[in-house]
Amino acid sequence: MNVIEWIQTKRDGGELTESAIRQLMAGYTDGRIPDYQMAAWAMAVHFAGLSARETAQLTLAMRDSGERVDLSAIPGIKADKHSTGGVGDTASLIVLPLVVAAGVPMAKMAGRGLGHTGGTIDKLEAIPGISTALTVEDLVAQVRRVGLAVAAQTDALVPADKKFYALRELTGTVDIPAFIASSIMSKKLAGGADVIMLDVKTGDGALLPERAQARALAQTMVHIGHQAGIRTAAIISDMSQPLGPAIGNALEVAEAIRVLKGGGSDRLRTFCLELGASLLTLANAAADLDEGRAILQKCLEDGRGLSLFGRFVSAQGGDAAIIADPSRLPTAPVQWPVTAMADGVVQAVRTRRLGEVSVRLGAGRLTRKARVDPAVGLRVTKRIGDAVVHGETLAVIHAQKESQAQAVEADVRVAFVLGEAATPRPLIYERIPRALGASKG
């Protein structure tokens, strides 16, 4: 291996061969290449970028660095979904059981929250008794039996990404688009699905606030999926305000149950039907989005989605009684309303700030080893375009102590920007490829 030459090649704007990329990732993963050389290479990529070919080959090299899930013994087309993360993004807890109830098996390797964004594993672990520490064998067996399994990433799955991501966090190279795409897609490809649906967020609360950045990331990830022979599509969706009203782990589980029962947030439910319809279309379980929405709406109305969620929770050791009695979920003793100081219309929501407040309350983590309090968070009661009068509640803080709620009250209040009028935000800005959004007629 000539690591110095590979660093110089990227520094000078050149391209690495597939063999060089594979040797680089294998050598770093097993310790033959030291951190300082890998950091130098990452910084060279920061300035020079990676080509589409290099990005795809880096992804495959990371995918192949460890164990891979084999779902071939499970009949039908198996699906997976991924969100780039946001605030109040409760969609996975709703979309997964609905899509499985519609006949598409799903095996999902999910992550924990970091920074202001939430994580599916943290949300599920708010359910008493549930375990997300599944082996690959357990994951496959549960999908065969129930149709759905969600597991935390194991050390055996894509170890190259785990080690490289830790280095990127310490060297200021986390936000390199090619690295973001490779990190996400290496894990998705290792998960063994036949189709992958990507939800790339844009707006104040997203990883990539600018829509052009989100589009570029979505296009890159879809290209990687196709290069790997996996049918892949993406939507670019709005994160200029929390997707759902609940921000925090047990709060989001309770909201997901409300939606699966046919109630809850109209906006969240509509988004989940759109995302789920895209997934059904991608998996050839619906002819188009209209048919996909109709199938999922039926799964909501007849209770199949809710029933599937209960079976899934039970299969992973969780207390399925939370469905009939959500009060069995962890509950914060303090619910502190934050009220408006003036009349107006909500023009904007500083979504990232609300996510950061939730973290300060204990619902998220600033370091990977920090502990999460499943009970705390926020419940948002006003959205962009809503009229507000002085003294009306904007959000409710769920905290362990009144002093904690008081400490973040001002930050929550200023997150709601009031004015005379507001511009509506669409739920979904675009679909990649565009043909995914075609309907009959």
C-alpha positions in Angstrom: 0.0 0.0 0.0 1.2 3.5 -0.8 -1.0 5.7 1.3 1.1 8.8 0.8 0.6 8.5 -3.0 -3.2 8.1 -2.5 -3.2 11.3 -0.3 -1.2 13.2 -2.9 -3.5 11.9 -5.8 -6.6 13.4 -4.1 -4.7 16.5 -3.0 -3.9 17.2 -6.6 -7.4 16.5 -7.9 -6.8 13.0 -9.3 -8.9 9.9 -9.0 -8.1 6.7 -7.2 -8.6 3.3 -8.7 -11.1 0.8 -7.2 -8.2 -1.3 -5.9 -6.7 1.7 -4.1 -10.0 2.6 -2.5 -10.6 -0.9 -1.3 -7.0 -1.2 0.1 -7.4 2.2 1.8 -10.6 1.3 3.6 -9.4 -2.3 4.5 -6.1 -1.0 5.8 -7.7 1.7 7.9 -10.4 -0.7 9.3 -7.8 -3.3 10.4 -5.4 -0.7 11.8 -2.6 -0.9 9.3 -3.2 2.7 8.2 -3.0 5.1 11.1 -5.5 7.9 12.0 -3.2 10.7 10.9 -2.9 9.4 7.3 -6.6 8.7 7.0 -7.3 12.2 8.3 -5.0 13.7 5.7 -6.8 11.8 3.0 -10.2 12.9 4.3 -9.1 16.5 4.3 -7.7 16.2 0.7 -11.2 14.9 -0.3 -12.7 17.9 1.5 -10.9 20.2 -0.9 -10.9 18.1 -4.1 -14.0 16.0 -3.8 -14.7 12.5 -5.0 -16.0 11.6 -8.5 -19.3 9.7 -8.8 -17.3 6.5 -9.6 -15.1 7.0 -6.5 -18.1 7.6 -4.3 -19.8 4.5 -5.4 -16.7 2.4 -5.0 -16.0 3.9 -1.5 -19.6 2.9 -0.6 -19.1 -0.7 -1.8 -15.8 -1.0 -0.1 -17.3 0.0 3.2 -20.3 -2.2 2.7 -18.0 -5.2 2.1 -15.9 -4.5 5.3 -18.0 -6.6 7.5 -21.1 -8.8 7.8 -24.0 -8.4 5.3 -27.6 -9.3 5.9 -29.0 -12.0 3.5 -32.7 -11.7 3.1 -33.0 -13.9 0.0 -34.8 -16.7 1.9 -37.7 -14.4 2.6 -40.3 -14.4 -0.2 -41.2 -11.2 -2.1 -39.4 -7.9 -2.5 -37.9 -6.7 0.7 -37.7 -2.9 1.4 -35.8 -0.5 3.5 -36.1 3.3 4.1 -33.8 5.9 5.5 -34.3 9.5 6.6 -31.4 11.9 6.8 -32.9 13.1 10.1 -34.8 16.1 11.4 -37.0 17.2 14.3 -40.3 15.5 15.1 -39.6 13.0 12.3 -41.8 10.2 13.6 -42.4 8.7 10.1 -40.6 5.4 10.5 -42.8 4.3 13.4 -45.8 4.8 11.2 -44.6 4.0 7.7 -42.9 0.7 8.5 -45.9 -1.1 10.0 -48.2 0.3 7.3 -46.0 -0.8 4.4 -45.5 -4.3 6.0 -49.3 -4.6 6.5 -49.6 -3.8 2.8 -47.5 -6.9 2.0 -43.9 -5.6 1.7 -41.5 -7.1 4.3 -39.0 -4.7 5.9 -35.7 -5.2 7.7 -34.3 -2.0 9.0 -30.9 -1.3 10.5 -31.5 2.0 12.3 -29.4 4.5 14.2 -29.5 6.6 17.4 -30.0 10.4 17.5 -27.0 12.7 17.5 -27.0 16.4 17.8 -30.4 18.1 17.3 -31.9 15.2 15.2 -33.7 12.2 16.7 -33.0 8.5 16.1 -35.3 5.6 15.4 -33.6 3.3 17.9 -33.9 5.9 20.8 -37.6 6.3 20.0 -38.2 2.5 20.0 -36.3 2.1 23.2 -38.8 4.4 25.0 -41.1 1.4 24.8 -40.7 -0.6 28.1 -38.9 -3.9 27.6 -38.1 -3.6 23.9 -34.7 -4.8 22.6 -33.1 -3.5 19.4 -29.9 -5.5 19.9 -30.7 -8.2 17.3 -28.2 -10.5 15.7 -28.4 -10.8 11.9 -30.0 -14.3 12.4 -32.6 -12.9 14.8 -33.4 -10.0 12.4 -34.0 -12.4 9.4 -36.0 -14.8 11.5 -38.3 -12.0 12.8 -38.9 -10.6 9.3 -39.9 -14.1 8.2 -42.3 -14.4 11.2 -43.7 -10.9 11.5 -42.7 -9.1 8.4 -40.8 -6.3 10.2 -37.7 -6.1 12.3 -35.7 -3.0 13.4 -32.2 -3.4 14.9 -29.4 -1.2 16.0 -26.3 -1.4 13.9 -23.9 -4.1 15.2 -20.1 -3.8 15.3 -20.0 -6.6 12.6 -22.0 -4.5 10.1 -20.0 -2.0 8.1 -17.1 -1.6 10.6 -15.2 0.6 8.1 -18.0 3.2 8.3 -18.2 3.2 12.1 -14.4 3.8 12.4 -14.2 6.3 9.6 -17.2 8.3 10.9 -15.6 8.6 14.3 -12.5 10.0 12.7 -14.6 12.4 10.6 -16.2 13.8 13.7 -12.8 14.6 15.2 -11.3 16.1 12.0 -14.0 18.5 10.7 -14.9 16.3 7.7 -18.4 15.1 8.6 -20.2 17.3 6.2 -18.4 16.2 3.0 -21.3 15.2 0.6 -19.5 12.1 -0.8 -18.8 10.8 2.7 -22.4 11.4 3.9 -23.7 9.5 0.9 -21.2 6.7 1.3 -21.9 6.4 5.1 -25.7 6.1 4.6 -25.7 3.9 1.6 -23.0 1.5 2.8 -25.2 0.6 5.8 -28.4 0.4 3.6 -26.7 -1.8 1.0 -25.4 -4.1 3.8 -28.9 -4.5 5.1 -29.9 -6.8 2.2 -33.0 -5.0 0.9 -34.1 -5.3 -2.7 -35.4 -1.6 -2.8 -34.4 1.4 -0.8 -36.5 4.5 -0.2 -34.6 7.6 0.9 -36.2 10.6 2.6 -33.7 13.6 2.3 -34.7 16.5 4.5 -34.2 20.2 3.6 -34.9 23.3 5.7 -33.8 24.8 9.0 -34.0 21.6 11.0 -32.3 19.4 8.4 -28.7 18.1 8.1 -28.5 20.0 4.8 -30.7 23.1 5.0 -30.2 24.3 1.4 -32.4 22.5 -1.1 -29.6 22.3 -3.7 -27.4 20.4 -1.2 -30.3 18.0 -0.4 -30.9 17.4 -4.1 -27.3 16.7 -4.8 -27.1 14.2 -1.9 -30.3 12.5 -3.0 -29.1 12.1 -6.5 -25.7 10.8 -5.4 -27.3 8.2 -3.1 -29.8 7.1 -5.8 -26.9 6.7 -8.2 -24.9 4.6 -5.7 -28.0 2.3 -5.2 -28.3 1.8 -8.9 -24.6 1.1 -9.3 -25.0 -1.6 -6.7 -28.0 -3.1 -8.5 -30.5 -2.0 -5.9 -33.7 -0.2 -7.0 -33.4 3.1 -5.2 -35.4 6.3 -5.1 -35.6 9.5 -3.0 -37.9 12.3 -2.0 -36.8 15.7 -0.8 -39.0 16.7 2.0 -39.6 19.8 4.1 -37.9 20.2 7.5 -38.5 24.0 7.9 -40.8 23.0 10.8 -41.1 19.9 12.9 -42.7 17.1 10.8 -45.0 16.0 13.6 -46.1 17.8 16.8 -44.1 15.5 19.1 -40.3 16.0 19.7 -38.9 13.4 22.0 -38.8 9.7 22.2 -41.9 8.5 24.2 -43.8 11.5 22.9 -43.2 10.4 19.4 -44.1 6.8 20.1 -47.4 8.0 21.5 -48.0 10.2 18.5 -47.3 7.3 16.1 -49.9 5.2 17.9 -52.4 8.0 17.6 -51.8 8.2 13.8 -52.0 4.4 13.4 -55.4 4.5 15.2 -56.6 7.0 12.6 -56.1 10.2 14.6 -53.1 12.3 15.5 -51.5 14.9 13.3 -53.0 15.4 9.9 -49.7 16.7 8.5 -47.7 13.7 9.8 -50.3 11.2 8.6 -50.4 12.8 5.1 -46.6 12.7 4.9 -46.5 9.0 5.9 -49.1 8.1 3.3 -47.0 9.9 0.6 -43.8 8.3 1.7 -45.3 4.9 2.1 -47.0 5.1 -1.3 -43.6 5.9 -2.9 -42.2 2.8 -1.2 -45.0 0.6 -2.4 -44.6 1.9 -5.9 -40.9 1.3 -5.8 -41.5 -2.3 -4.5 -44.0 -3.0 -7.3 -46.7 -3.4 -4.7 -48.7 -0.5 -6.1 -49.1 0.6 -9.8 -48.7 4.3 -8.9 -48.9 6.7 -6.0 -52.6 6.9 -6.1 -53.0 3.2 -5.6 -50.3 3.2 -3.0 -52.1 5.9 -0.9 -55.4 4.0 -1.2 -53.8 0.7 0.0 -52.2 2.4 3.0 -55.3 4.3 3.9 -57.2 1.0 4.0 -54.4 -0.4 6.3 -55.1 2.5 8.6 -58.9 2.3 8.5 -59.1 -1.5 9.1 -56.4 -1.5 11.8 -53.9 -3.7 10.1 -51.1 -1.2 10.5 -51.8 -0.8 14.2 -52.0 -4.6 14.6 -48.7 -5.1 12.8 -47.1 -2.5 15.1 -48.2 -4.4 18.1 -46.9 -7.7 16.8 -43.6 -6.0 16.0 -43.3 -4.6 19.5 -44.1 -7.9 21.1 -41.7 -9.8 18.9 -38.8 -7.6 20.1 -39.8 -8.0 23.8 -41.7 -4.7 24.2 -44.8 -4.0 26.1 -47.5 -4.0 23.4 -50.1 -2.9 26.0 -48.9 0.7 25.3 -51.2 0.6 22.2 -54.3 0.4 24.3 -52.8 2.5 27.1 -50.0 4.9 26.0 -49.8 6.1 29.6 -47.6 3.1 30.1 -44.9 4.9 28.2 -42.4 7.0 30.2 -44.0 10.4 31.1 -42.4 13.6 32.3 -43.8 15.0 35.6 -43.7 18.6 34.3 -45.7 19.9 31.4 -44.9 23.6 31.0 -46.9 25.6 28.4 -45.0 28.3 26.4 -47.3 31.1 25.4 -47.2 33.8 22.7 -46.3 37.3 23.8 -48.1 38.9 20.9 -50.8 38.4 18.2 -49.8 37.3 14.7 -49.3 34.5 12.2 -46.5 31.9 12.5 -44.2 32.9 9.6 -41.3 30.6 10.4 -40.2 28.0 13.0 -36.6 27.8 14.1 -36.7 24.0 13.9 -33.1 23.3 14.7 -33.4 25.4 17.9 -36.4 23.3 19.0 -34.3 20.2 18.4 -31.5 21.6 20.4 -33.9 22.5 23.3 -35.1 18.9 23.3 -31.5 17.7 23.6 -30.9 20.1 26.5 -33.9 18.6 28.3 -32.3 15.2 27.9 -34.2 13.7 24.8 -31.1 13.6 22.7 -27.3 13.4 23.0 -24.4 15.6 22.2 -21.9 12.7 22.5 -22.4 9.1 21.4 -22.2 7.7 25.0 -24.6 10.2 26.6 -27.7 8.8 28.2 -31.2 9.7 26.8 -34.3 10.4 28.9 -37.2 8.8 27.0 -39.9 10.9 28.8 -38.8 14.5 28.0 -39.2 16.7 25.0 -41.7 19.1 23.4 -45.1 19.1 22.0 -45.6 21.7 19.3 -49.1 23.2 19.0 -48.6 25.9 16.4 -47.3 25.5 12.8 -46.4 27.8 9.9 -49.5 29.7 8.8 -51.4 29.3 12.1 -52.9 32.4 13.6 -51.8 33.1 17.2 -53.3 35.4 19.9 -51.4 36.8 22.9 -51.3 34.2 25.7 -52.1 31.2 23.4 -49.9 28.1 23.7 -47.2 27.7 21.1 -45.7 24.5 22.6 -45.6 22.4 25.8 -42.3 21.5 27.4 -42.1 18.0 28.9 -39.4 18.1 31.6 -38.3 16.3 34.8 -38.2 19.6 36.8 -39.8 23.0 36.6 -36.4 24.6 36.7 -35.4 22.7 33.5 -38.5 23.9 31.7 -38.0 27.5 32.8 -34.4 27.4 31.6 -35.5 26.6 28.0 -38.8 28.5 27.9 -37.4 31.6 26.2 -35.6 29.6 23.6 -38.8 27.8 22.7 -40.8 31.0 22.5 -38.3 32.8 20.1 -38.3 29.7 17.9 -41.8 30.8 16.7 -41.4 33.8 14.4 -44.7 35.8 14.2 -45.7 38.2 11.5 -48.7 39.3 9.4 -48.7 36.4 6.9 -46.9 33.2 6.0 -45.9 31.3 2.9 -47.1 27.7 3.0 -44.5 24.9 2.8 -45.1 21.8 0.8 -44.5 18.4 2.4 -42.5 17.1 -0.5 -40.5 19.3 -2.9 -39.5 16.7 -5.5 -39.0 13.0 -6.2 -35.9 11.4 -7.6 -36.3 9.9 -10.2 -39.2 12.1 -11.2 -41.0 9.1 -12.8 -41.7 7.8 -9.2 -44.3 10.5 -8.9 -46.2 9.6 -12.1 -49.9 8.7 -11.7 -52.3 7.0 -14.0 -54.3 9.1 -16.4 
